[in-house]
């Protein structure tokens, strides 16, 4: 059995203290949590992708790059990469670079996304997200090989 911790980086008051951290503090706390996750012996840490409030996880490769620089053994996961919203060439470039920087510790989970605000932001409909995801995945896989 493998153990993975993950986050969508919600921007909300701390459930214990009630304090709302700044965006900078919240992102840094995510990185510190990933470092602690490695110290506790977890197998991996994942950052999901959301492009709407109340989440701060619009750029998982950037966050995971920072985590990669601070860790050495845990697997790094995207939980989930919303390929239906992204340029698949750019996504490939970002994640291939990250995979090289982290020594091959990256695992990608790809999905279509589910938020209507995200669909509106990227000018896609919920009906065409499945097709966009399929097309993006096919190109992404060709590039990755």
Steps between C-alpha positions, in 0.01 A plus 500: 500500500617854423413818689449833329403840639342752265355848487298726274646790704174638634511866596294493817547573868701246696250249644668511842602866542249668268781715360508570126860485379627721220539333161878494551466341845250244372722393209802476728302290746415258218871457426576452871224240522655312208839506673337365817322237292839372382642511854206292624568232240214559258554374146382811321344844503251631248382843392173521309410764244206737541442834333229643720442620851557399773809319367858618446606200293496649151864411432593156635830474306630814672397379846632149433832645380542674833411178681748308282776740603426435869453122489695206362304176532124551480317462171342820372146472366266721308161432650359583230645678193200645316633436152169597340571860605869515410715528192634141486836608356556749780382248759745246360786752511423602858459148633792351305725773640369433851555126456864563406553741790355257756694199374202316352283517813198647317174311449224661296129451552304649214135597503258729324416730791158549649447862596265715297699813592812335357317415179382859467848637573654287225206544258409132484171329564447205725386312188826546309736440793506123444605543135757767588638268769529209254671712234734660752589164652581346160737786415647504850578126483663534156724777629587320825637191320 
